[in-house]
Amino acid sequence: MNISGIDHIELYVGDARQTALYLSTAFGFTVCGQGGPETGLAGQRSLLLRQGEIQIVLTSGLVVDHPATEYVRRHGDGVACVGIGVDDATAAYRTLVERGAEPLSPPREYGQDDRRAVVAEVAGFSDVTHRLIERHGPPREFLPGAIEVTEPDEHEDSKLLRTIDHLAICVPAGGLASTAQRYEDVFGFTSVFDEYIEVGGQGLYSIAVQSPSQQVTFTLIEPDPNRQPGQIDDFLSWHAGAGVQHIAFSTDDVVAAVNRLGDHGVRFLGTPATYYDTLEQRVGQLDVPIEELRRLGVLVDRDHWGRLLQIFTESMHVRRTLFMEIIERRGALSFGTGNIKALYAAKQRELSGVPS
C-alpha cells in the first residue's frame, strides 16, 4: 500500500458557508467547489477550499440524522475525516481490513475514464474516519459528479500556506500506546518520535507516527492522569472524546504569513517576552531579527537536522478546542519540543482569559 500524503481533510461544521467565509478572508483559502443534494450528496452541503497543496472540505448536515449533524452536536466543529492519497484504493481498503481496520464504506468510483476518483473508508480513531482516495485525471477535479469544481481567481494571499505538515490528536489517558500501535500494525506507520513533557504541575505523553512516505504525520498526545489536569484534559472534555486538537499548515515564510494573517484578523497565542532573551543562545544566530519574532510571537526550535519556526492560533470556536499551527521548516524534522512550555503557558492564559 503506497500512501502519497494527506489528500484532504473534511471538517463537519454547523454552517459550511460561514466557516468558508472565515477561512477565505482570514487564512487566504479559496472556495473551489461545492456539492449537495443536487449532486447526489444527500442531506448535506459541502464546500471545497484550496490553498497551495491543501484541500479542505467543509460539510454541514441539512437533516437531523446526517452524521455531520450528530458530530457537531457532540463535538462542535472539527475534523471528522482525513483523506489519504493511495495508488490503489481497492487494494488499500482490502489490505487495511485484513489487518484489522473497521470497514466503513467499500470502494466507490466517481466520474469515469481519465476523470475519476476511487474512494473507500475505514475507521481511524474515535469517530474520525480515514478516506482512501485514488485519483485519475486533472488535478483540479475532486469528486467528479459529486463536487462541482470551479476555477476561482487567485489573490495575493492564496499562496501563504503550502501543505498540511501534521495533525495533532488528543486521546484519553491510557489510549496513547494502543492508538500508536494500531497505526503501526494496521496502517504501516512508524513511530518516529516520543517524549514526556512536564509543564508546571501538568504532564503529557506524546508519540509521533508517520507513513512510510513521510508525507502523513500524526502527533498523538495523552494527559498524565497522575498530574494536575490541564489543557489536554480540557480538550477531551469540551470535545467529548479524542479528536484533532490542531492542524499544522506549512509555509515557506512564517514571518510574511503571520503578518498577512494578522492583518486579516487571525489571533495568535501570545509568547512571553522573556522567551526571546536567550533565544539565540538556545538555537543559534538567526537571519530574522529577534525583535521581529518577539513582535509577532513566533517560536523557534532546533534539532539535529535544522530549525523550525512556528506559531499557534487561538481556537477557532466557542469550545476552544480546534486551533491551527503555522510552521516553517528549515531542515528540522521534529515538532518544536523546546517550545512546548511556551505554548502551554500561552494556551493557559487564553483558557484563563488572561491577556498575553
C-alpha positions in Angstrom: 0.0 0.0 0.0 1.6 3.2 -1.2 0.5 6.3 0.8 1.3 9.5 -1.1 0.1 12.0 1.5 -2.9 13.8 3.1 -5.2 14.3 0.1 -7.7 16.4 2.1 -9.3 16.8 5.4 -13.0 17.1 6.0 -14.5 19.2 8.8 -18.0 18.8 10.0 -19.3 22.3 10.8 -22.5 23.9 11.9 -22.5 26.3 8.9 -20.3 25.5 6.0 -20.8 28.8 4.2 -19.9 30.9 7.3 -16.8 28.7 8.1 -15.7 29.0 4.4 -16.0 32.8 4.6 -13.8 32.9 7.7 -11.1 30.6 6.2 -11.2 32.5 3.0 -11.0 36.0 4.4 -8.7 35.2 7.4 -6.4 32.4 6.1 -6.4 33.0 2.3 -8.3 29.9 1.3 -10.4 29.9 -1.9 -13.7 28.2 -2.4 -13.2 25.9 -5.4 -16.3 23.7 -5.5 -19.5 22.7 -3.9 -21.9 19.7 -3.6 -25.2 18.9 -2.0 -28.5 17.1 -2.7 -28.4 18.3 -6.3 -25.1 16.5 -6.9 -26.1 13.3 -5.1 -24.8 14.2 -1.6 -28.0 13.5 0.2 -28.7 15.5 3.4 -25.6 17.7 3.3 -23.9 20.8 1.9 -20.2 20.5 1.2 -17.8 23.2 0.1 -14.2 22.6 -1.2 -11.5 25.0 -0.2 -7.9 25.1 -1.5 -4.6 26.8 -0.9 -1.3 25.5 -2.2 -1.5 21.7 -1.9 -4.1 21.9 0.9 -7.6 20.8 0.3 -10.3 21.2 3.0 -13.9 20.0 2.7 -16.5 21.7 4.9 -19.7 19.7 5.4 -22.9 20.7 7.2 -25.8 18.4 7.7 -29.1 19.5 6.3 -31.1 16.9 8.2 -31.1 15.9 11.8 -29.9 12.3 11.2 -27.0 13.2 9.0 -23.6 12.2 10.6 -22.3 15.8 10.3 -25.3 17.0 12.4 -24.6 14.5 15.1 -20.9 15.2 15.0 -21.4 18.9 15.5 -23.9 18.3 18.3 -21.4 16.2 20.2 -18.0 17.8 19.4 -18.7 21.2 17.8 -16.9 22.0 14.6 -13.9 19.7 14.0 -12.0 17.3 11.7 -14.2 14.3 11.0 -12.3 12.7 8.1 -8.7 12.6 7.0 -8.4 11.7 3.3 -5.3 9.7 2.5 -3.9 9.5 -1.0 -3.1 6.0 -2.3 -2.2 4.5 -5.6 -4.9 1.7 -5.5 -7.9 2.4 -3.2 -9.4 -1.0 -3.7 -6.2 -2.9 -2.8 -5.5 -0.5 0.1 -9.0 -1.0 1.5 -8.7 -4.8 1.3 -5.2 -4.7 3.0 -6.3 -2.5 5.8 -9.4 -4.6 6.6 -7.3 -7.7 6.5 -5.0 -6.1 9.1 -7.9 -5.3 11.4 -9.3 -1.9 10.3 -13.0 -1.5 10.7 -14.6 -1.2 7.2 -17.0 1.7 6.8 -17.5 2.2 3.1 -16.3 -0.2 0.3 -14.6 1.3 -2.8 -16.8 3.6 -4.9 -15.9 5.2 -8.2 -16.8 8.9 -9.0 -16.6 10.0 -12.6 -15.3 7.8 -15.4 -12.3 7.0 -17.7 -9.5 9.5 -17.2 -11.5 11.8 -15.0 -12.3 9.7 -12.0 -11.6 9.0 -8.3 -12.0 5.8 -6.4 -12.9 6.2 -2.7 -13.2 3.9 0.3 -13.4 4.5 4.0 -12.2 2.8 7.2 -12.3 3.8 10.8 -9.4 5.8 12.2 -9.5 6.8 15.8 -12.6 7.6 17.9 -15.2 8.7 15.4 -12.7 10.1 12.9 -12.6 8.2 9.6 -9.9 7.7 7.0 -10.9 8.1 3.4 -8.6 6.3 0.9 -8.6 8.1 -2.3 -7.1 7.1 -5.7 -7.1 9.9 -8.3 -7.0 9.8 -12.1 -7.2 12.9 -14.4 -6.8 16.6 -14.0 -5.7 17.8 -10.5 -8.4 20.4 -10.4 -11.0 17.7 -10.1 -12.1 16.4 -6.6 -15.0 14.0 -6.7 -16.3 14.2 -10.3 -20.1 14.4 -10.3 -20.4 14.9 -6.5 -18.4 18.1 -6.1 -18.8 20.7 -8.8 -15.4 22.4 -9.2 -15.0 26.0 -10.2 -11.9 28.0 -11.3 -11.6 30.9 -8.9 -9.3 33.8 -9.4 -6.1 33.6 -7.3 -5.4 36.5 -4.9 -2.3 37.7 -3.1 -3.0 35.6 0.0 -3.7 32.4 -1.9 -0.1 31.1 -1.6 0.7 31.8 2.1 0.2 28.2 3.1 1.6 25.2 1.3 0.8 21.8 2.8 -0.7 20.1 5.9 2.5 19.4 7.8 0.9 17.2 10.5 -2.2 16.8 12.7 -2.1 16.8 16.5 -4.5 14.3 18.0 -5.5 14.2 21.7 -6.5 10.8 23.1 -7.7 10.0 26.7 -5.2 8.8 29.3 -4.3 5.2 28.7 -5.1 5.3 25.0 -1.8 6.6 23.6 0.2 3.4 23.2 -2.7 1.4 21.7 -3.5 4.1 19.2 0.1 4.4 18.1 0.4 0.6 17.9 -2.7 0.4 15.8 -1.3 2.9 13.3 1.8 0.8 13.1 0.1 -2.6 12.8 -2.8 -1.6 10.6 -1.7 1.4 8.5 2.1 0.5 8.4 3.1 3.7 10.1 6.3 4.1 12.1 6.8 5.7 15.5 9.4 8.4 14.8 9.3 10.5 18.0 8.2 10.1 21.6 8.5 12.2 24.7 7.2 13.1 28.1 6.7 16.7 28.9 6.2 18.4 32.2 4.8 21.9 32.5 4.2 23.1 36.0 2.0 20.6 37.7 0.8 19.1 34.4 2.3 16.3 32.3 1.7 14.7 28.9 3.0 11.9 26.8 3.4 12.2 23.0 4.2 9.8 20.2 4.5 10.9 16.5 3.6 8.3 13.9 4.4 8.7 10.3 3.6 6.9 7.0 6.5 5.2 5.1 6.4 8.0 2.6 6.9 10.5 5.4 4.0 12.5 4.0 1.4 11.8 6.6 2.3 12.5 10.3 0.1 12.3 13.3 1.3 13.6 16.7 -0.6 11.7 19.3 -1.0 13.2 22.8 -2.4 11.9 26.1 -2.5 13.6 29.5 -0.7 12.2 32.5 -3.5 11.3 34.9 -1.1 11.4 37.9 -0.5 15.1 37.4 -2.8 18.1 37.6 -5.5 18.3 34.9 -4.5 20.7 32.1 -5.5 21.8 28.6 -5.4 18.3 27.1 -7.9 17.2 29.7 -9.9 20.4 28.8 -9.9 19.5 25.1 -11.0 15.9 25.8 -13.8 17.2 28.0 -15.0 20.0 25.7 -14.6 17.9 22.5 -16.3 15.0 24.3 -13.5 12.5 23.5 -10.5 12.0 21.3 -10.1 14.3 18.3 -7.8 16.6 16.2 -6.5 19.3 18.5 -4.7 21.3 15.8 -3.9 21.4 12.1 -0.4 22.4 11.2 0.0 24.2 7.9 3.4 24.6 6.4 4.6 27.8 4.9 7.8 29.0 3.1 7.9 32.2 5.1 6.3 32.2 8.5 7.0 35.9 9.2 5.3 37.0 6.0 2.4 34.6 6.6 1.8 35.7 10.2 2.0 39.4 9.2 -0.7 38.8 6.5 -2.9 36.6 8.6 -2.7 39.0 11.5 -3.8 41.8 9.1 -6.9 39.7 8.3 -7.9 39.2 11.9 -6.3 35.9 12.8 -5.4 35.9 16.5 -2.3 34.1 17.6 -1.3 32.8 21.1 1.0 35.3 22.8 4.5 34.4 23.8 6.2 35.7 27.0 8.7 38.5 26.0 11.4 36.8 28.1 11.2 33.8 25.8 13.4 35.8 23.3 16.0 37.0 25.8 18.0 33.7 25.4 16.7 32.5 22.1 19.9 32.8 20.1 21.8 31.1 22.9 19.5 28.2 22.5 19.0 27.9 18.8 22.0 29.8 17.3 22.1 33.0 15.2 19.0 33.6 13.1 18.5 35.5 9.9 15.3 37.0 11.2 15.6 39.9 13.7 14.8 38.8 17.2 12.6 41.9 17.7 10.5 40.9 14.6 10.0 37.4 16.1 9.2 39.0 19.5 6.6 41.4 17.9 4.9 38.5 16.1 5.2 35.9 18.8 6.9 33.3 16.5 8.7 30.5 18.3 11.9 28.9 17.2 13.4 25.5 17.9 16.3 23.4 16.7 17.0 19.7 16.3 19.8 17.6 14.7 18.7 18.4 11.2 17.9 22.1 11.4 15.5 24.7 12.7 11.8 25.3 12.6 9.7 28.4 13.2 6.2 28.0 14.4 3.2 29.8 15.9 -0.2 28.8 17.1 -3.6 30.5 16.6 -6.2 30.9 19.2 -9.0 28.4 19.0 -11.5 28.8 16.1 -14.7 28.5 18.0 -16.6 28.7 21.3 -15.5 25.4 22.7 -11.8 26.5 22.5 -10.8 23.1 21.0 -9.6 23.1 17.4 -6.8 25.6 16.5 -4.1 26.0 13.8 -0.4 26.0 13.7 1.7 27.8 11.1 5.1 26.1 10.7 8.2 26.9 8.6 10.7 24.0 8.4 14.4 24.9 7.8 15.6 21.3 7.8 14.1 20.4 11.2 12.2 17.1 11.4 10.8 17.3 14.9 7.9 19.3 16.3 9.2 22.0 18.5 9.8 20.2 21.8 11.7 23.2 23.1 8.7 25.4 22.6 6.1 23.2 24.3 6.4 25.1 27.6 6.0 28.4 25.9 3.0 27.1 24.0 1.4 25.7 27.2 1.9 29.0 29.1 0.3 30.9 26.3 -2.6 28.4 25.9 -3.2 28.5 29.7 -3.5 32.3 29.5 -6.0 32.0 26.7 -8.1 29.5 28.5 -8.0 31.6 31.7 -9.0 34.7 29.9 -5.7 36.5 30.9 -4.3 38.9 28.3 -0.9 37.8 26.8 
